[in-house]
Amino acid sequence: MAPVTVCVTSALASNRGDALSEWITENMGISHDVQMSILATVIILIVLFLLRRAAKRLVMNKVEDARLRYRWFKGVSYAAYALAFIGIGSVWLKGIGSLATYLGLASAGLAIALQNLVLDLAGWFYLVSRRPFEVGDRIQVGEHIGDVVDIGAFTFTLLEVGHWVQADQSSGRVIHVPNGVVFDSPVTSYTKGFRYLWDELPVLVTFESNWQAAKEILMDIVCEKAREVSEQARVRSYERQADMMIYYGTFDPTVYTSVADSGVVLTMRFLCEPRRRRDLEQSIWEAVLIAFADRDDIDFAYPTVRHYDNQSEGKLGARADSEFAMGDLPF
């Protein structure tokens, strides 16, 4: 009796389904084939949604590294989109010829009506294939500087650096940039390839200061604070020369001497990590302030106005002749 009951139930369900299909056709004008295609599309979307969710949960439980987890999430999402496109296309399109025709018409329509989106999609292919930057890199595109936190099919996202915040610190704002911008604007990378930046700190001392001693002090400080980074950069440069011809004659910190209107300029030049630039500058400046405070023959210079008496202050061989001093001119 059980098989008979199952057959009767199946027949009733089939009859109800046929009746519902006929009702939809009569009242909504949707044919039976279209109804089946819609049902298959819904089933495909539900199955892929559940599989995508399960895969992400599995990755979340198994992968601890944040960057690797992000890449897995992106890979799962892209795979789900591709399967959805193929599955739904096979439901609605009959035969390879129809698929080729559909793709041809769709490509032509997209090229005309959605030029920017097509350009952004091409930019995404460029980003994932050439990898000019990756998630976690610090870049500048146009006037925008930030850390890349996401790369999508149409936009990539930056966590903004700078703007109203000084010294390459994060502002907290999120910037969404269209992928197509990589074809129109230069992309400056702070971390891709050679992961260090050259930084300079100028120190201005008065002309009367012992600038030679000041230069020695600054050299000792910058070497102490930045030598470790210089060694790391030297090793990194040798490792990356197979991919990029980045070569410097020296990676060691140094101090350059020049002259400005208000005094002698001693410029410390050194390598630093992009995200630690402010911390390193603070450490160097604090050491400079402490060292100069202990010296009576070194003083910082700043714009001032003073009266200079050449007769009493000038060098003996460069003093003006007293007979031509102001008030004693022969005319």
C-alpha positions in Angstrom: 0.0 0.0 0.0 2.9 2.3 0.7 4.1 2.5 -2.9 0.5 3.2 -4.0 0.2 6.0 -1.4 3.5 7.6 -2.6 2.4 7.4 -6.2 -1.0 9.0 -5.4 0.7 11.8 -3.4 3.2 12.4 -6.2 0.4 12.5 -8.7 -1.6 15.0 -6.6 1.5 17.2 -6.2 2.1 17.1 -9.9 -1.5 18.0 -10.6 -1.4 20.9 -8.2 1.9 22.1 -9.7 0.4 21.9 -13.2 -2.7 23.7 -12.1 -0.6 26.5 -10.5 1.5 26.7 -13.6 -1.6 27.0 -15.8 -3.0 29.6 -13.5 0.2 31.7 -13.7 0.2 31.3 -17.5 -3.4 32.4 -17.8 -3.3 35.3 -15.3 0.3 36.6 -15.6 1.2 35.6 -19.1 4.3 33.7 -18.1 4.9 30.5 -20.1 5.7 27.2 -18.4 9.3 27.2 -19.8 9.9 30.6 -18.3 8.5 29.5 -15.0 10.8 26.6 -14.9 13.8 28.8 -15.8 12.8 31.2 -12.9 12.5 28.3 -10.5 15.9 26.9 -11.6 17.5 30.4 -11.2 16.2 30.7 -7.7 17.4 27.3 -6.7 20.9 28.0 -8.2 21.1 31.3 -6.2 20.0 29.7 -3.0 22.5 26.8 -3.3 25.4 29.1 -4.2 24.5 31.4 -1.3 24.5 28.5 1.2 27.8 27.1 -0.3 29.5 30.5 -0.2 28.4 31.1 3.4 29.6 27.6 4.4 32.9 28.1 2.7 33.5 31.4 4.4 32.7 29.9 7.8 35.1 27.1 7.1 37.9 29.6 6.2 37.1 31.7 9.3 37.6 28.7 11.5 40.7 27.3 9.8 42.7 30.3 8.7 44.1 32.6 11.3 46.2 35.0 9.2 44.0 38.1 8.4 45.5 38.7 4.9 45.2 35.1 3.9 41.7 34.9 5.2 40.8 38.0 3.2 42.2 36.4 0.0 40.2 33.3 0.6 37.0 35.3 1.1 37.6 37.1 -2.2 38.4 33.9 -4.0 35.2 32.2 -2.7 33.1 35.2 -3.7 34.6 35.4 -7.2 34.0 31.6 -7.7 30.4 32.0 -6.6 29.8 34.8 -9.0 31.4 32.8 -11.9 29.3 29.7 -11.1 26.1 31.8 -10.9 26.9 33.4 -14.2 27.5 30.0 -15.9 24.6 28.3 -14.2 22.0 31.0 -14.9 23.3 31.4 -18.4 22.9 27.7 -19.1 19.3 27.8 -17.8 18.2 30.8 -19.9 20.3 30.2 -23.0 19.8 27.1 -25.1 22.9 25.9 -27.0 26.4 27.2 -27.6 25.3 29.4 -30.5 22.8 31.2 -28.4 25.4 31.7 -25.7 27.9 33.1 -28.2 25.3 35.4 -29.6 24.2 36.6 -26.1 27.8 37.3 -25.1 28.4 39.2 -28.3 25.3 41.4 -27.9 26.0 41.8 -24.2 29.6 42.9 -24.8 28.5 45.4 -27.4 25.8 46.8 -25.2 28.2 47.1 -22.2 30.9 48.8 -24.3 28.4 51.5 -25.3 26.1 52.0 -22.3 28.5 51.1 -19.5 31.8 52.4 -20.6 33.0 53.3 -17.1 32.0 50.0 -15.5 33.8 48.1 -18.3 36.8 50.3 -17.7 36.7 49.6 -14.0 36.3 45.8 -14.7 39.3 46.0 -17.0 41.2 47.8 -14.2 40.3 45.0 -11.8 41.8 42.4 -14.2 44.9 44.5 -14.4 45.1 44.8 -10.6 44.7 41.0 -10.0 47.1 40.0 -12.8 49.9 42.6 -12.7 49.5 43.4 -8.9 50.9 47.0 -8.9 49.6 47.0 -5.3 47.9 44.6 -2.9 45.8 44.8 0.1 47.9 46.3 2.9 50.1 48.5 0.7 50.2 52.2 1.1 49.7 54.1 -2.2 48.9 57.5 -3.6 46.5 57.9 -6.5 46.1 61.5 -7.7 45.7 63.5 -4.5 44.5 60.6 -2.4 47.0 58.7 -0.1 46.0 55.7 2.0 46.4 52.1 2.9 44.6 49.6 0.5 42.0 47.7 2.6 40.0 46.1 -0.2 40.1 45.5 -4.0 36.8 44.8 -5.6 35.6 44.2 -9.2 34.8 47.9 -9.8 36.5 49.8 -7.0 39.4 49.6 -4.5 39.2 51.1 -1.1 41.7 53.2 0.8 41.9 54.0 4.5 43.0 57.7 4.1 46.3 58.9 5.3 47.1 62.6 5.8 44.7 65.3 4.6 44.1 67.3 7.9 46.3 64.8 9.9 50.0 65.4 9.8 53.0 63.1 9.3 51.3 60.3 7.3 48.9 59.3 10.1 45.5 57.9 9.3 42.5 60.2 9.2 40.0 57.4 9.6 38.1 58.2 6.4 37.5 55.5 3.8 37.9 56.4 0.1 36.4 54.3 -2.7 38.4 54.7 -5.9 37.2 53.3 -9.3 39.6 50.7 -10.7 39.7 52.5 -14.0 41.8 55.3 -12.5 44.9 53.1 -12.7 44.9 53.6 -16.5 44.6 57.4 -16.3 46.6 58.4 -13.2 50.1 57.4 -11.9 50.0 55.1 -8.9 52.7 55.8 -6.3 53.5 53.0 -4.0 55.1 53.5 -0.6 55.7 49.8 0.1 55.7 47.8 -3.1 59.1 46.6 -4.2 61.5 48.7 -2.1 59.6 49.0 1.3 61.5 52.0 2.7 61.4 55.8 2.2 64.2 58.4 2.3 63.4 61.0 4.8 65.2 64.3 5.7 65.2 66.5 8.8 66.8 69.9 8.5 68.3 71.5 11.6 69.1 75.2 11.5 71.9 76.5 13.8 73.2 80.1 14.1 76.3 81.2 12.2 78.0 81.8 15.5 77.4 78.2 16.7 80.1 75.5 16.5 78.4 73.9 13.4 81.1 71.3 13.0 80.4 69.9 16.5 76.7 70.1 15.8 77.1 68.1 12.6 79.0 65.4 14.5 76.3 65.2 17.1 73.6 64.9 14.5 75.5 62.2 12.7 75.9 60.2 15.8 72.1 60.5 16.6 70.9 59.6 13.1 73.2 56.7 12.8 72.1 55.3 16.2 68.4 55.7 15.4 68.3 54.7 11.7 71.2 52.3 11.2 69.0 49.1 11.8 66.5 50.2 9.1 69.4 50.9 6.7 70.7 47.4 7.1 67.3 46.0 6.5 66.9 48.1 3.4 70.3 47.0 2.0 69.3 43.4 2.3 65.8 44.1 0.9 67.3 45.9 -2.1 69.6 43.0 -3.0 66.6 40.6 -2.8 64.4 42.7 -5.1 67.0 43.5 -7.8 65.8 40.5 -9.7 62.4 42.2 -10.1 63.3 45.9 -10.0 66.6 47.7 -10.6 66.5 49.7 -7.4 70.1 50.7 -6.6 71.6 53.2 -4.2 75.3 53.9 -3.7 74.8 53.9 0.0 72.0 53.1 2.5 73.8 54.7 5.5 72.4 57.8 7.2 74.3 61.0 6.5 74.2 64.8 7.3 74.5 67.5 4.6 75.6 71.1 5.2 74.2 74.1 3.5 73.6 77.8 4.3 70.3 79.7 4.7 69.6 83.4 5.5 69.2 82.7 9.2 72.1 80.2 9.7 73.8 76.9 8.8 71.4 74.2 7.7 72.4 70.6 8.8 70.1 68.1 7.0 69.9 64.6 8.3 69.0 62.1 5.6 68.0 58.5 6.5 65.8 55.6 5.5 62.6 54.8 7.4 59.6 52.5 7.2 56.6 54.4 5.8 54.3 53.6 8.7 56.9 54.4 11.4 58.1 57.7 9.9 56.5 59.9 12.6 57.8 57.8 15.4 61.4 57.8 14.1 61.3 61.6 13.5 60.1 62.1 17.1 62.8 59.9 18.5 65.5 61.8 16.5 64.2 65.3 17.4 64.0 64.4 21.1 67.6 63.2 21.0 68.7 66.4 19.2 67.0 68.7 21.7 68.6 66.9 24.6 72.1 66.9 23.0 72.0 70.6 22.0 70.7 71.6 25.5 74.0 70.5 27.0 76.1 72.6 24.6 76.9 76.2 25.3 78.4 76.7 21.8 75.5 75.4 19.8 72.2 77.3 19.4 69.2 76.9 17.1 68.6 79.7 14.6 65.3 81.3 13.7 64.3 84.5 11.8 65.5 87.4 13.9 66.3 91.1 13.4 69.4 92.6 15.0 71.8 95.5 14.6 75.2 94.6 13.3 78.1 96.9 14.1 80.8 96.1 11.5 83.3 98.3 13.3 83.2 96.3 16.5 81.8 92.9 15.4 83.3 92.4 11.9 86.5 90.5 11.3 89.7 92.6 11.6 90.5 92.3 7.9 86.9 93.0 6.8 86.0 95.9 9.0 85.0 99.2 7.4 87.7 101.9 7.4 87.0 104.3 10.3 87.5 107.3 8.1 84.5 106.1 5.9 82.3 105.3 8.9 78.8 106.6 8.9 79.0 110.3 9.6 82.6 110.6 8.6 82.1 110.2 4.8 84.2 112.7 2.8 81.1 114.1 1.0 
